[in-house]
Structures are given as C-alpha cells and as structure tokens.
C-alpha cells in the first residue's frame, strides 16, 4: 500500500476501500474555507461546503493579527507588517516593539482566494445554491451566530486613504488612539500605515449600539486634520464591520459550530482570524489521534472570564478605557502584549496585567457582572 492511500482513522492506517466520512460545512466564510484549505490533512474525510441561499456577497477588508507559529502561511501573505505599535491617549503614549512577533495586516480576499485554490486541489466541493447535507456523516455550522440584544459590539468604519505628501510613519501601527470624541462610549482610531502616504484609518467603538456612518466619517476626518494636518486626501476604499463581544449561543443548538459560531471570537478584542486558525489546528491534531473531527472553543476559561469583567467595565465606565489600555501597554513589552491578546498568556503574564490595572473599577465591574443580568455562562474552552 503506497503512502498516497494512507490516512489516519483511530490511530491506524485506513485501507483504500474504507469509506471516507462525509463532512458538510454550512457556510463558506473564513472558518469553512480555512478548514477546506487543509483538506489534504484530513484524508479520511470528504469535505463539502454549502453556501446558503441569500448569503451576502464577500467584501474585502483587513484582518489584523500578531505573527505566531500557527499563522506562517497567513503571515507570508500579509500586505504589511509592523514590529512597532502604539496606544495613544490625551495623557500619553505606550510604544511597544517585538523583533519576533510583528503585527500583520492581511486582506480577506487574498486569504479566501488562497483557501479556495487549496480546497480545490484537495478535492473539496462547494455547493453555491442549496443545502445538500442529508447524506452527511457530520455537519458543522460556520454561519454567523445570533447576537443577543444589548450585547456589547465592536463596530467600525474605515477609510483607506492616500495623501499627496508624506504624513504617516510607516514603521509604527497605531492600535488605539483615543484622541477622538468619547461622548458615545469607548472610541478610538485604529491606523495601519502602509507607507508614508497611504494608511487604513478606522473609527472604532465598543458600545451596544451602532452609529450613523457620518459619525465615523467625521471622527476620521477630524482626527487626520488634528493629528496629521491632513485635510485633502483620496479615499481608496471603505470598509465597515460589526463584531459581537461576548459569549454567543450557536446558530442552531443541534448543529456543532465552527469559527464565530463555535466560539472563536475573542470577546475582549473582537479578534477572530487567529483564533479560527487555532481552532482548526486543534481539530486536525485531535483527528490524527482519534479519527474524529470536532471543534472546541479556542480560548481558556480564565481568559473568557477576565474578558467578561473587562467588558462590564467598558460598558458601564467607558471613560476609564483610555487609562486602562495605556496602563496595559506601558506594563507589557511587545512580545507580552502579543501573547496576551493572542491567547497565549500564562499565569505570570495574566498577573502582570492585573497588577497594572486600577483595582476599584474591576471590583465594581465584577460585582455588577456577578449580580446583574449581564452574567452569561462560559462556553467549554481549551
């Protein structure tokens, strides 16, 4: 028997006559395509994606993440990387740097195009107009989960702008600049400088309600004028998004989830892309030893609990946000910051973050979370 006919099933080689497990994934977004791109690692499974009727067309936007061992393919495809990043408030700046964990910006369309090509080479099929799942051995749902009313949201509108003269510092990504209107809640500018003349500039809020488009536009134009003296620029493209922040129920309780519908979104930051890749890594590793494909929440319970306390503070006392994030940025070096937000924190790092924070807001937030209706059960986590 040649290696080309070998696959793992329960820890033993599977004969070419053995029936492959039929796996159907509802949806064809980031999580479904990221799994499909690795079909050659799941040779005991026949993977088929089902794009639901009425699914919205794919739009391009930037996914940000810190480079890590499990993200090398995405890192090579990144449009830009920064070894320096900052958090800025009216009261000061925290500047961090890392030689080994740069912050990367990846275009969604570049990633999904790569995944579709790899999936086709791996024999994955995509049904673009139906729900052919009746013959499936396993079904997973990657469609967006429902968002409970009143949940905290990360919502943003971004403009990729081009200036006629050099105004940006291309060596440093600005993760949060709080020198904007704070009257509606926690609000900051996220700025990724692709060159001295080009940057993605996003107005981002953490609140339960989305703002009208003109609010974000005014925030961006006012910020560029105030901080860069830039009033005349070309808008290359626009992107917008709304990301739920919290523990979300599955779209269909009877169907196991994957991606955002499987708990991959990090509640405190809205980061999903790196955690989707981690979720798939864990699933493939488990399949190699057990022969069974399944997906787990890629966050530790303690991190979800800490996120819930932070979100409670940001909801009820958003005016403390600039101070809190500035303190964290000043307490950690670049590698520690990347590990903490990337879900790789250990206990010493968690304690370092806790010790850097003012205690009273978090004690108040903990009491409110434990005694109020915002308390939600934490999903099973790694």
N, C-alpha and C positions, 0 to 999 in steps of 0.2 A: 504494500500500500504506500503510495507516494505521499509526501508532506502536503501536497495540494489538496488531498482528500481528507486531511485530518482536521478535526475540530474537537473542542473540549465539551464534554457533557458529563456532569457529575464527577469530574476529575479523570475520566477515561477517554481514550480516542473513540470517536464516533465513526462507524463504518459508512461508506458512501451510500449504502442502501437505507440507512436510518432516515426517518422523516424529519426535516427541519421544522422547528417551531415557527408558526406564522404569527408575527408580531405586527400589530396595526397601531399607528400613532395618529390620533386625531389632531389636526393642525399641521402647518408646515412653516412655523416660525423658527426662531433661533434654537430652541431646545430640540425640536424634532429634527431640524436639519443638521445640528451638531452631532446628534446621535447617528443619523443616517450617514454622515461623512465617515463614520468609523465602522461601517458595516463589515469591512474586511476583518475586523477583530471579533466579530460575532458570527462566526461561520456556521454555528448550529441554529441560527435564526434567520428567517426570511422577513425582512423589514419592508413595510409598505406604509407610506404616508397618505393621509386622507385630508385634502384641503376642503373644509366645509363650504357649502353653498353660501354665498353672501359674505365671505371673508373679505376684509378690506384689502386694497392693493398695497403692496410693500412700498414704503417710503424710506428714503435714506436718512440716516443720522449717525452721529458719532457715539461709539461705546468707549468709555474710558476704563482702564484697569491698570493695576501695578503688575509688572512682569513677575512671573513665578515659574517654577519648573513645569507645571502642567499647562502653561499658556505659550509655549515656544512657537507653535505654528501661528497663532494669532499675533504674537509679537513680531514675527518676521513680516507680517502683512500690514503692520501698523503704518499709518500715514506719517506719524511723528511720535517722538519720544522725548521726555524731559527728565533729566537727572536732578533737577531742582524744581521745587514747587513751594507755594506760599499760601498763608492765610492772613488776610489784611482786615483790620478794623480801624475805626477812627482813633483808637488808642495805641495802635502799634501794629507790628508785623511779626509773624513767625515764618522763618525761611528754613526749609528742610532740604537735604540733599542725600542722594544714595548713589553709590557707584554701581551697585548690582541689581537694584530694583527700580528701574525707571518707570515713570508713569507714561502709559501708551494710549494713543487715540486711534481707533480702528473704525473705518466706515462699515456700516451694516451691510451695504450691498457687496462690498469686497468679500466679507466673511460668508454671506449666504451664497454668493456665486461660487466661491471655493467649495462650500459644502455640497452644493448641487452637483458640481463636477465630480467630487469624490464619491458621492452617493451613487451617481450613475455608473461609475467604474465598479462600485461594489454590488451592483445589481439591484439597487433599491428602486422601487417604482413609486410614483406619485399619482394619485387619483385626484384630478382637479375639479371634479364636479359631482361627487357622490359620497356615500358612506358605506363602502364595501367592507364591512367588518364582521359579517355574520359567520365567516369561516375562520375567524381568528382564534388562535390558542391563547393569546394575550392581547389586551387592548390597554393603551395608555393615552391619557388626555393631556395635550400640551396647550390647549386653548386657554386664553386668559381666564383667571378665576373671577368670581363675583366679588365686588368691592362693597362691603357693608357701608351704609350711610353714616356719615360723621367721622369716618376713618381719616387719619392724617394722610395727606397726599404730598408728594414732591411733584410740583408742576412747574413747567418752564417753557420759555420761548427763546430760541437762539437765532442769531444772525451771523452768518459767515461774512465778514466784511473785508474790504480791500481798500487800503489808503494809497494816495498818490505819493506819500513820503513816509519814511521810516518813523514809526511811533512805538512799536511793540518791542519787548525784549524776548527774542525767540529762545533764550536759554531757560526761561522760568515759566512754568504753568501756574496760573492763579486758580487754586481750587475754590477759594471762597474770598470774596471781597465784600465786606458788609457796609461799605460806604455808599449805601443806597437807602431809599425810603423803607423804614421799618414799621410803618403805621399799620400794615395789614398782617403782620406776623413776621416770622423769621424769613429774611430776604437777603440774598447775596448774588453777586456776579461771579460766574464761572467763565474763565477766559483761557483759551488754549491758543497760544501764538504760534502759528505755523511758519511765520517768517517775520521780518521787521515790518512788513506791510500788510500781512494777512493774519486774521485770527477768527476763531469762533467765540462769540460773546453771548452768554446766556444769562437771562434774568430768571432766577430760580427761587421758589418759595416753598416752605414747609408749612402748610396750613390745610384745614379741612375743605377749603373752597377754592376753586379755580378763578383766576382773574380775567377780565376782558383783555383782548390782545393789545389794545392801546396802552394798558398799564405796563406790560413788559417792554413794549417799544419805547415808551417814554423813559423807563428805567435805563435801558441800554444807551439810548442817545444822550441822556443826561450824564450817565457815567463816563462815556467816551469823551464828552466835552469837558467834564470836571477833572478827570484823572489823566487824560492824554491830549487835551486841547484839540480833539478831533471832531470836527463838525461836518466835514464833507467827505463822504466815503461811498463806495459801491457795495451794495448788498448782493453777494454772490448767490446765496441760497438761504432758506429759512428752515428751521426745524423746531418741532414742539413735542411735548410729551406730558403724560400724567402717570406717575408711578405710585401705587398704593404702598403705604408704610405701615406694616403690622403683620400679624399672623392671619392669613386668609383661609377661608374654607375652600375645599376643592369645588370645581365647577359642577361635577357630578359625584356625589359621595360613593357611588357604586363603581366608579372607574378610577384606578390609581392614576395619580398625576405625575407630570414631569415638567421641569422648568418652573416658571412662575406659578403654575397650577400644582406644583409639587413642593412649594416652599422654598424656592431658590432665591427669591428676592431678599436681600439683606434689609431688615426693617429700618435700621437707623440711617442708612445712606441711599437706599434705592438701587445700589449696585446689584446687577443680576448676571451679566455676562460671565464674569469669572466663576461665579458660584454654579452656574449651569454647567460649565466645563468640569468643575469639581464633582458635581453630582453624577455626570456621565462617567468620569474616571472611576468613581467608587462603584458604579453599577457594573462596569466592564470588569473591574478587578474581582468583584463578588461572583460574576457569572463564570469566570475562569475556574473558580474553585467549586462552585455549586452546580453549574449548568443552568441556573435560573436567573432570568433577567428581572431586576426590580430596582426601584429608585427610592432614595431616602432624602430627607431634608439635609442639606449640606452645611448646616450651622449647629454649633453646640448649644445645648440648652442654656448654659450660663450666659452665652453671648446674646441669645434671644431675650433673656430676662433683663440683662443690662440695657439692651436696646429699648425694651418696653419702658423702663424707668426714664431713659433719656427722652423718648418721645413724649412722655407725660409732662416732663419739664418744659420741653419746647412748645407743647400745645398751650400750657397754662401760663408760662412765664417766658414768652419768646424774646423779650427784651434782654434776657441773660445769654442768648445764643452767641453773640459776638465774643463775649468774655470766655464762655465755656470752650469754644473751638480754638480761640487764641491760646488759652492755657494748655490745651492738649497739644497744640502744635509746638509750643515752646518747651514742653516737658519731654517730648519724644524726638529722637533723631529720625532721619528719613527711612531707614530700614525698619525701625519700630513702628512708625506711622503706617507704612505699607503693610506690615504684618498684621497690625491691629485691624485696619479696615479691610484687609484681605482675608479675614477669618482664620489667621494663623497665630493668634495670641495665645501665650501660655499664662500661667498664674502670675509670675513676676511682672509680665507686661500689663496684665489687667490691673494689678495692684498699683502699678506706676501711674496708670491713667486715673484710677480712683483717687490716689493721693494728690494728684494735680488739680482736681476739681474742688470748687467750693462745696462744703458738705450740706449746708442748710437747704439749698434748692432741691437737692436729690433726696434728702429726708422727707421734705414736703411732697415731692413727686411720688416717692414710694408709698407714703401714707395714702395719698389720693388714689394711686393705682390699685392698692390692695383693698381700699374701702369703697371704691366707686364702680360705676358701670363699665369703665374702660378696661377692666380686667378681662383678659382672654386666656384660655388655656394654651399652653405652649405645645406646639406640634412635636412629635418624636424627632429627635435630632441625632446627628452623628456624635 
